[in-house]
Amino acid sequence: MPAEFQDHARKQVVRSQYNRPLLEGISRELGTKYVYLGLPGPEMHDVNDWKDLIAKVIAFERPARHGSERRNYEKLQVSLQKCGLQFQCYYGDIETVVVWGYDRDNEPFVQEELITLYNLDFCDHISSKIDVPPQPGEPSAPRECMRFQALRDLLRHQRQQYNKGADPRFIVLLTVREGVHAAAAQACRDGVNPQEVSKWLHSALGTGDVHNGMIPGPGLLKPFVFRCFRGYCEGSNIATYFLPMVRYQGTSDEMPVPMAHFAVLCRFCPPEAPLPPSSQSDRVFLRTPSLRVNEDGIQEERLELETGNALSAAETVEVAKKFFY
């Protein structure tokens, strides 16, 4: 089970100096508040920081690692009631609840409107596996799924709302631990020959063979998340634009952990229309400089292949406005 989240100064900088300007600028441009879905935790740091931009919260809380398993879930419910926003609250890992369709209390997962802001703070590797129980009444054994399966199912729920006439625009904030399991990297898109995926990764990264086990660092994670998630979106006729990857040193109750944060702009295209050509190629994103967050702020920190022009916070907001209109 992943370690429990502990807030710290670097995470606060990500929320206030990277996320906040983007979310505030888009909310003001669209003239609306966000329907938030994510893992705010009992203290709800992100929801409280962005409360003036949020209309509704859909929250998930997994069993606590120590003490009563339900204690964090019960604390989260109290926090949600006090914040004064509309809310839905589910007990269990978000990946399991979304893929299975029920939480640990057998409460069905229901999405009643388009989610306009996802904040998926996984605190673990995106390529790690989860066990999904069988549907109620089914005798089959639990099945194993990669965490990315939850992202694909979330997009499926989104499409159902878009087909009902919802606004096509939304934002996905995704935070994961650095590193990718090699077996997942070689087969990161269903229906694609793993050898071809591997060739693409090698070409993009300038690396040799992908070895067995965990591949550390952000060099593989960045193209893995980009290729995987963009592929899922294209399968649902969703255009995407990835903003610069943000790296920071996270922390848990066990040890410091390197984390990576992605902000992805998403826009549904009409089902009868072809997906428009992407303004962001593989090469453009991989060449876009990454950012490093410390207690004092955000600065550029290029990876080996990153030779493009960096984006300032103001430029990021302008890119988002242009993409959404």
C-alpha positions as a Markdown table, in Angstrom:
| # | Residue | x | y | z |
|---|---|---|---|---|
| 1 | Met | 0.0 | 0.0 | 0.0 |
| 2 | Pro | 1.4 | 3.5 | -0.9 |
| 3 | Ala | 2.6 | 5.6 | 2.0 |
| 4 | Glu | 0.3 | 8.3 | 3.4 |
| 5 | Phe | 0.7 | 11.8 | 2.0 |
| 6 | Gln | 2.5 | 14.4 | 4.1 |
| 7 | Asp | 2.3 | 18.0 | 3.0 |
| 8 | His | 5.5 | 20.0 | 2.7 |
| 9 | Ala | 6.8 | 23.3 | 1.4 |
| 10 | Arg | 7.7 | 22.0 | -2.1 |
| 11 | Lys | 4.2 | 20.7 | -2.6 |
| 12 | Gln | 2.7 | 24.0 | -1.5 |
| 13 | Val | 4.8 | 25.8 | -4.1 |
| 14 | Val | 3.4 | 23.4 | -6.8 |
| 15 | Arg | -0.1 | 24.2 | -5.7 |
| 16 | Ser | 0.3 | 28.0 | -5.3 |
| 17 | Gln | 2.9 | 29.0 | -7.9 |
| 18 | Tyr | 2.3 | 26.4 | -10.7 |
| 19 | Asn | -1.3 | 25.2 | -10.4 |
| 20 | Arg | -3.0 | 28.3 | -9.0 |
| 21 | Pro | -2.1 | 30.8 | -11.8 |
| 22 | Leu | -3.2 | 28.2 | -14.5 |
| 23 | Leu | -6.5 | 27.3 | -12.7 |
| 24 | Glu | -7.3 | 30.9 | -11.9 |
| 25 | Gly | -6.6 | 32.1 | -15.4 |
| 26 | Ile | -8.7 | 29.5 | -17.1 |
| 27 | Ser | -11.6 | 29.8 | -14.6 |
| 28 | Arg | -11.7 | 33.6 | -15.2 |
| 29 | Glu | -11.5 | 33.1 | -18.9 |
| 30 | Leu | -14.3 | 30.5 | -19.0 |
| 31 | Gly | -16.4 | 32.3 | -16.4 |
| 32 | Thr | -17.1 | 29.2 | -14.4 |
| 33 | Lys | -15.9 | 27.2 | -11.4 |
| 34 | Tyr | -14.5 | 23.7 | -11.4 |
| 35 | Val | -16.0 | 20.4 | -10.7 |
| 36 | Tyr | -13.1 | 18.7 | -8.9 |
| 37 | Leu | -12.3 | 15.0 | -8.7 |
| 38 | Gly | -9.3 | 13.8 | -6.8 |
| 39 | Leu | -7.6 | 12.7 | -3.6 |
| 40 | Pro | -7.6 | 15.8 | -1.4 |
| 41 | Gly | -6.8 | 13.9 | 1.8 |
| 42 | Pro | -8.4 | 14.6 | 5.2 |
| 43 | Glu | -6.7 | 18.0 | 5.4 |
| 44 | Met | -7.9 | 19.0 | 1.9 |
| 45 | His | -4.8 | 21.2 | 1.2 |
| 46 | Asp | -5.5 | 21.6 | -2.5 |
| 47 | Val | -9.3 | 22.1 | -2.2 |
| 48 | Asn | -8.7 | 24.7 | 0.5 |
| 49 | Asp | -6.1 | 26.5 | -1.6 |
| 50 | Trp | -8.4 | 26.6 | -4.6 |
| 51 | Lys | -11.7 | 26.8 | -2.8 |
| 52 | Asp | -12.7 | 30.0 | -4.5 |
| 53 | Leu | -12.3 | 28.3 | -7.9 |
| 54 | Ile | -14.3 | 25.1 | -7.1 |
| 55 | Ala | -18.0 | 24.5 | -7.2 |
| 56 | Lys | -18.1 | 20.7 | -6.3 |
| 57 | Val | -15.7 | 18.1 | -4.9 |
| 58 | Ile | -15.7 | 14.4 | -5.7 |
| 59 | Ala | -13.2 | 12.9 | -3.3 |
| 60 | Phe | -11.7 | 9.5 | -2.6 |
| 61 | Glu | -9.9 | 8.2 | 0.5 |
| 62 | Arg | -8.2 | 4.9 | 0.9 |
| 63 | Pro | -8.0 | 2.9 | 4.2 |
| 64 | Ala | -5.4 | 4.4 | 6.7 |
| 65 | Arg | -2.2 | 2.5 | 7.1 |
| 66 | His | -2.2 | 2.9 | 10.9 |
| 67 | Gly | -4.9 | 2.8 | 13.5 |
| 68 | Ser | -8.5 | 2.5 | 12.4 |
| 69 | Glu | -8.7 | 2.0 | 8.6 |
| 70 | Arg | -11.7 | 4.4 | 8.3 |
| 71 | Arg | -10.2 | 7.2 | 10.3 |
| 72 | Asn | -9.0 | 9.3 | 7.4 |
| 73 | Tyr | -12.2 | 8.7 | 5.4 |
| 74 | Glu | -14.3 | 9.9 | 8.3 |
| 75 | Lys | -12.0 | 12.9 | 8.8 |
| 76 | Leu | -12.3 | 13.7 | 5.1 |
| 77 | Gln | -16.1 | 13.6 | 5.3 |
| 78 | Val | -16.1 | 16.1 | 8.2 |
| 79 | Ser | -13.7 | 18.4 | 6.3 |
| 80 | Leu | -16.0 | 18.3 | 3.2 |
| 81 | Gln | -19.0 | 19.1 | 5.3 |
| 82 | Lys | -17.3 | 22.1 | 6.9 |
| 83 | Cys | -16.0 | 23.5 | 3.6 |
| 84 | Gly | -19.5 | 24.4 | 2.4 |
| 85 | Leu | -19.1 | 22.9 | -1.2 |
| 86 | Gln | -21.2 | 20.3 | -2.8 |
| 87 | Phe | -19.5 | 16.9 | -2.5 |
| 88 | Gln | -19.4 | 13.2 | -3.1 |
| 89 | Cys | -17.1 | 11.0 | -1.1 |
| 90 | Tyr | -15.9 | 7.4 | -1.7 |
| 91 | Tyr | -14.1 | 5.0 | 0.5 |
| 92 | Gly | -11.3 | 3.2 | -1.2 |
| 93 | Asp | -8.4 | 3.6 | -3.7 |
| 94 | Ile | -9.6 | 5.8 | -6.5 |
| 95 | Glu | -8.2 | 3.3 | -9.1 |
| 96 | Thr | -10.1 | 0.4 | -7.6 |
| 97 | Val | -13.3 | 2.4 | -7.2 |
| 98 | Val | -13.3 | 3.7 | -10.7 |
| 99 | Val | -12.3 | 0.4 | -12.4 |
| 100 | Trp | -14.6 | -1.7 | -10.2 |
| 101 | Gly | -17.4 | 0.7 | -10.1 |
| 102 | Tyr | -18.0 | 0.5 | -6.3 |
| 103 | Asp | -16.2 | 1.7 | -3.2 |
| 104 | Arg | -15.4 | -0.4 | -0.1 |
| 105 | Asp | -18.9 | 0.3 | 1.3 |
| 106 | Asn | -20.4 | -1.0 | -2.0 |
| 107 | Glu | -21.4 | 2.5 | -2.9 |
| 108 | Pro | -21.6 | 2.8 | -6.7 |
| 109 | Phe | -19.3 | 5.3 | -8.3 |
| 110 | Val | -21.6 | 7.8 | -10.1 |
| 111 | Gln | -20.5 | 10.8 | -12.3 |
| 112 | Glu | -23.3 | 13.2 | -12.9 |
| 113 | Glu | -21.5 | 15.9 | -14.8 |
| 114 | Leu | -18.3 | 16.6 | -16.7 |
| 115 | Ile | -15.3 | 16.8 | -14.4 |
| 116 | Thr | -13.5 | 20.0 | -15.3 |
| 117 | Leu | -10.5 | 19.5 | -12.9 |
| 118 | Tyr | -8.9 | 16.2 | -12.0 |
| 119 | Asn | -6.2 | 16.3 | -9.4 |
| 120 | Leu | -4.8 | 12.7 | -9.3 |
| 121 | Asp | -2.0 | 12.6 | -6.7 |
| 122 | Phe | -1.1 | 8.9 | -6.8 |
| 123 | Cys | 2.0 | 9.0 | -4.5 |
| 124 | Asp | 3.1 | 5.8 | -6.3 |
| 125 | His | 4.4 | 4.7 | -9.7 |
| 126 | Ile | 1.9 | 5.0 | -12.5 |
| 127 | Ser | 3.0 | 1.6 | -13.8 |
| 128 | Ser | 2.4 | -0.3 | -10.6 |
| 129 | Lys | -0.5 | -2.7 | -10.4 |
| 130 | Ile | -3.8 | -2.7 | -8.5 |
| 131 | Asp | -6.1 | -5.6 | -7.6 |
| 132 | Val | -9.7 | -5.0 | -8.7 |
| 133 | Pro | -12.4 | -7.1 | -7.0 |
| 134 | Pro | -15.1 | -8.9 | -9.1 |
| 135 | Gln | -18.4 | -7.1 | -9.6 |
| 136 | Pro | -21.0 | -7.8 | -6.8 |
| 137 | Gly | -22.5 | -11.2 | -7.4 |
| 138 | Glu | -19.7 | -12.4 | -9.7 |
| 139 | Pro | -17.7 | -15.5 | -8.5 |
| 140 | Ser | -14.5 | -14.6 | -10.4 |
| 141 | Ala | -11.3 | -13.8 | -8.7 |
| 142 | Pro | -9.8 | -10.3 | -8.4 |
| 143 | Arg | -8.1 | -9.1 | -11.6 |
| 144 | Glu | -4.8 | -7.1 | -11.8 |
| 145 | Cys | -4.8 | -3.8 | -13.6 |
| 146 | Met | -2.2 | -1.1 | -14.1 |
| 147 | Arg | -3.0 | 2.2 | -12.5 |
| 148 | Phe | -3.4 | 3.8 | -16.0 |
| 149 | Gln | -6.5 | 1.7 | -16.4 |
| 150 | Ala | -8.3 | 4.1 | -14.0 |
| 151 | Leu | -7.4 | 7.0 | -16.3 |
| 152 | Arg | -8.9 | 5.3 | -19.3 |
| 153 | Asp | -12.1 | 4.5 | -17.3 |
| 154 | Leu | -12.3 | 8.1 | -16.1 |
| 155 | Leu | -12.2 | 9.3 | -19.7 |
| 156 | Arg | -15.0 | 6.9 | -20.6 |
| 157 | His | -17.2 | 8.5 | -17.9 |
| 158 | Gln | -16.2 | 11.9 | -19.3 |
| 159 | Arg | -17.3 | 11.0 | -22.8 |
| 160 | Gln | -20.7 | 9.9 | -21.5 |
| 161 | Gln | -21.2 | 13.4 | -20.0 |
| 162 | Tyr | -19.8 | 15.1 | -23.2 |
| 163 | Asn | -22.3 | 13.1 | -25.3 |
| 164 | Lys | -25.0 | 14.6 | -23.2 |
| 165 | Gly | -24.0 | 18.1 | -24.2 |
| 166 | Ala | -21.4 | 19.1 | -21.5 |
| 167 | Asp | -18.7 | 21.6 | -22.2 |
| 168 | Pro | -15.7 | 19.9 | -23.9 |
| 169 | Arg | -12.9 | 21.4 | -21.9 |
| 170 | Phe | -11.2 | 20.0 | -18.8 |
| 171 | Ile | -7.8 | 19.9 | -17.0 |
| 172 | Val | -5.9 | 16.8 | -15.7 |
| 173 | Leu | -3.3 | 17.3 | -13.0 |
| 174 | Leu | -1.4 | 14.0 | -12.5 |
| 175 | Thr | 1.3 | 13.4 | -9.9 |
| 176 | Val | 3.3 | 10.2 | -9.7 |
| 177 | Arg | 6.5 | 8.8 | -8.3 |
| 178 | Glu | 9.4 | 8.9 | -10.7 |
| 179 | Gly | 10.3 | 5.7 | -12.5 |
| 180 | Val | 8.5 | 3.2 | -14.7 |
| 181 | His | 8.4 | -0.6 | -14.7 |
| 182 | Ala | 10.1 | -1.8 | -17.9 |
| 183 | Ala | 7.4 | -4.3 | -18.8 |
| 184 | Ala | 4.8 | -1.6 | -18.7 |
| 185 | Ala | 7.0 | 0.8 | -20.7 |
| 186 | Gln | 7.4 | -1.7 | -23.5 |
| 187 | Ala | 3.6 | -2.2 | -23.8 |
| 188 | Cys | 2.4 | 1.2 | -22.8 |
| 189 | Arg | -0.4 | 1.4 | -25.5 |
| 190 | Asp | -2.8 | -1.4 | -26.1 |
| 191 | Gly | -2.9 | -2.5 | -29.7 |
| 192 | Val | 0.6 | -1.3 | -30.4 |
| 193 | Asn | 3.4 | -3.7 | -31.1 |
| 194 | Pro | 5.6 | -3.6 | -28.0 |
| 195 | Gln | 8.7 | -3.7 | -30.1 |
| 196 | Glu | 7.6 | -0.6 | -32.0 |
| 197 | Val | 6.8 | 1.2 | -28.7 |
| 198 | Ser | 10.2 | 0.2 | -27.5 |
| 199 | Lys | 11.8 | 1.6 | -30.6 |
| 200 | Trp | 9.9 | 4.9 | -30.2 |
| 201 | Leu | 11.1 | 5.2 | -26.6 |
| 202 | His | 14.7 | 4.4 | -27.6 |
| 203 | Ser | 14.6 | 6.9 | -30.4 |
| 204 | Ala | 13.1 | 9.7 | -28.3 |
| 205 | Leu | 15.4 | 9.1 | -25.3 |
| 206 | Gly | 18.6 | 8.1 | -27.1 |
| 207 | Thr | 18.9 | 5.1 | -24.8 |
| 208 | Gly | 19.9 | 1.5 | -25.4 |
| 209 | Asp | 17.8 | -1.5 | -24.4 |
| 210 | Val | 15.0 | -1.2 | -21.8 |
| 211 | His | 16.2 | -3.6 | -19.0 |
| 212 | Asn | 14.0 | -5.6 | -16.7 |
| 213 | Gly | 12.8 | -4.1 | -13.4 |
| 214 | Met | 12.4 | -0.5 | -12.4 |
| 215 | Ile | 13.9 | 2.2 | -14.6 |
| 216 | Pro | 14.6 | 5.1 | -12.3 |
| 217 | Gly | 14.4 | 8.8 | -13.0 |
| 218 | Pro | 12.2 | 11.1 | -15.1 |
| 219 | Gly | 13.8 | 10.3 | -18.5 |
| 220 | Leu | 11.5 | 7.4 | -19.2 |
| 221 | Leu | 8.5 | 8.6 | -17.2 |
| 222 | Lys | 8.0 | 11.8 | -19.2 |
| 223 | Pro | 7.5 | 10.0 | -22.6 |
| 224 | Phe | 5.7 | 7.1 | -21.0 |
| 225 | Val | 3.0 | 9.4 | -19.5 |
| 226 | Phe | 2.8 | 11.5 | -22.6 |
| 227 | Arg | 2.4 | 8.6 | -25.0 |
| 228 | Cys | 0.1 | 6.6 | -22.8 |
| 229 | Phe | -2.3 | 9.3 | -21.7 |
| 230 | Arg | -2.4 | 11.0 | -25.1 |
| 231 | Gly | -3.2 | 7.7 | -26.7 |
| 232 | Tyr | -6.1 | 7.1 | -24.3 |
| 233 | Cys | -7.4 | 10.6 | -25.0 |
| 234 | Glu | -7.1 | 10.2 | -28.8 |
| 235 | Gly | -9.1 | 7.0 | -28.5 |
| 236 | Ser | -11.9 | 9.1 | -27.1 |
| 237 | Asn | -11.5 | 11.9 | -29.6 |
| 238 | Ile | -9.9 | 14.2 | -27.1 |
| 239 | Ala | -7.2 | 16.7 | -28.1 |
| 240 | Thr | -4.5 | 17.3 | -25.5 |
| 241 | Tyr | -1.7 | 19.7 | -24.7 |
| 242 | Phe | 0.9 | 18.8 | -22.0 |
| 243 | Leu | 2.4 | 21.6 | -20.0 |
| 244 | Pro | 6.1 | 21.3 | -18.7 |
| 245 | Met | 6.8 | 18.5 | -16.4 |
| 246 | Val | 7.4 | 19.6 | -12.8 |
| 247 | Arg | 9.8 | 17.6 | -10.5 |
| 248 | Tyr | 10.2 | 17.9 | -6.8 |
| 249 | Gln | 11.3 | 16.0 | -3.8 |
| 250 | Gly | 8.3 | 14.5 | -2.1 |
| 251 | Thr | 8.1 | 13.0 | 1.4 |
| 252 | Ser | 6.3 | 10.2 | 3.1 |
| 253 | Asp | 6.3 | 8.6 | 6.6 |
| 254 | Glu | 9.1 | 6.3 | 5.3 |
| 255 | Met | 11.6 | 8.3 | 3.2 |
| 256 | Pro | 12.0 | 11.2 | 0.7 |
| 257 | Val | 10.7 | 10.2 | -2.8 |
| 258 | Pro | 11.3 | 11.9 | -6.2 |
| 259 | Met | 8.0 | 13.0 | -7.7 |
| 260 | Ala | 6.8 | 14.3 | -11.1 |
| 261 | His | 3.8 | 16.5 | -11.8 |
| 262 | Phe | 2.0 | 16.8 | -15.1 |
| 263 | Ala | -0.7 | 19.3 | -16.1 |
| 264 | Val | -2.6 | 18.3 | -19.3 |
| 265 | Leu | -5.1 | 20.4 | -21.1 |
| 266 | Cys | -7.9 | 18.3 | -22.7 |
| 267 | Arg | -10.7 | 19.2 | -25.1 |
| 268 | Phe | -13.3 | 16.9 | -26.7 |
| 269 | Cys | -13.8 | 17.1 | -30.4 |
| 270 | Pro | -17.2 | 16.5 | -32.0 |
| 271 | Pro | -17.6 | 12.7 | -32.6 |
| 272 | Glu | -18.3 | 13.3 | -36.3 |
| 273 | Ala | -15.2 | 15.4 | -36.7 |
| 274 | Pro | -11.7 | 14.0 | -37.1 |
| 275 | Leu | -9.3 | 14.8 | -34.3 |
| 276 | Pro | -7.4 | 18.0 | -35.3 |
| 277 | Pro | -3.7 | 17.7 | -35.9 |
| 278 | Ser | -1.8 | 18.1 | -32.6 |
| 279 | Ser | 0.1 | 21.3 | -32.1 |
| 280 | Gln | 2.4 | 19.4 | -29.8 |
| 281 | Ser | 4.4 | 16.6 | -31.3 |
| 282 | Asp | 6.3 | 14.0 | -29.4 |
| 283 | Arg | 9.5 | 15.9 | -30.1 |
| 284 | Val | 8.1 | 19.3 | -29.0 |
| 285 | Phe | 7.0 | 17.9 | -25.7 |
| 286 | Leu | 10.2 | 15.9 | -25.1 |
| 287 | Arg | 12.3 | 19.0 | -25.9 |
| 288 | Thr | 10.3 | 21.3 | -23.6 |
| 289 | Pro | 12.4 | 22.0 | -20.5 |
| 290 | Ser | 11.2 | 20.5 | -17.3 |
| 291 | Leu | 10.9 | 22.5 | -14.0 |
| 292 | Arg | 12.3 | 21.9 | -10.6 |
| 293 | Val | 10.4 | 23.0 | -7.4 |
| 294 | Asn | 12.2 | 23.7 | -4.1 |
| 295 | Glu | 11.1 | 25.6 | -1.0 |
| 296 | Asp | 11.8 | 29.0 | -2.6 |
| 297 | Gly | 10.0 | 28.6 | -5.9 |
| 298 | Ile | 10.2 | 27.1 | -9.4 |
| 299 | Gln | 13.2 | 27.1 | -11.7 |
| 300 | Glu | 14.1 | 25.5 | -15.0 |
| 301 | Glu | 15.9 | 22.2 | -14.8 |
| 302 | Arg | 16.5 | 20.6 | -18.2 |
| 303 | Leu | 16.8 | 16.9 | -18.7 |
| 304 | Glu | 19.3 | 15.5 | -21.2 |
| 305 | Leu | 17.1 | 15.8 | -24.3 |
| 306 | Glu | 15.4 | 19.1 | -23.4 |
| 307 | Thr | 16.7 | 21.8 | -25.8 |
| 308 | Gly | 13.6 | 23.9 | -26.5 |
| 309 | Asn | 12.4 | 27.1 | -25.0 |
| 310 | Ala | 11.1 | 27.2 | -21.4 |
| 311 | Leu | 7.6 | 28.5 | -20.6 |
| 312 | Ser | 7.0 | 31.0 | -17.9 |
| 313 | Ala | 3.9 | 30.8 | -15.7 |
| 314 | Ala | 2.2 | 33.7 | -17.7 |
| 315 | Glu | 3.1 | 32.0 | -21.0 |
| 316 | Thr | 1.6 | 28.7 | -19.7 |
| 317 | Val | -1.7 | 30.4 | -19.0 |
| 318 | Glu | -1.7 | 32.0 | -22.5 |
| 319 | Val | -1.0 | 28.6 | -24.1 |
| 320 | Ala | -4.0 | 27.2 | -22.1 |
| 321 | Lys | -6.3 | 30.0 | -23.3 |
| 322 | Lys | -5.3 | 29.5 | -26.9 |
| 323 | Phe | -5.8 | 25.7 | -26.7 |
| 324 | Phe | -9.2 | 26.0 | -25.1 |
| 325 | Tyr | -10.6 | 28.6 | -27.7 |
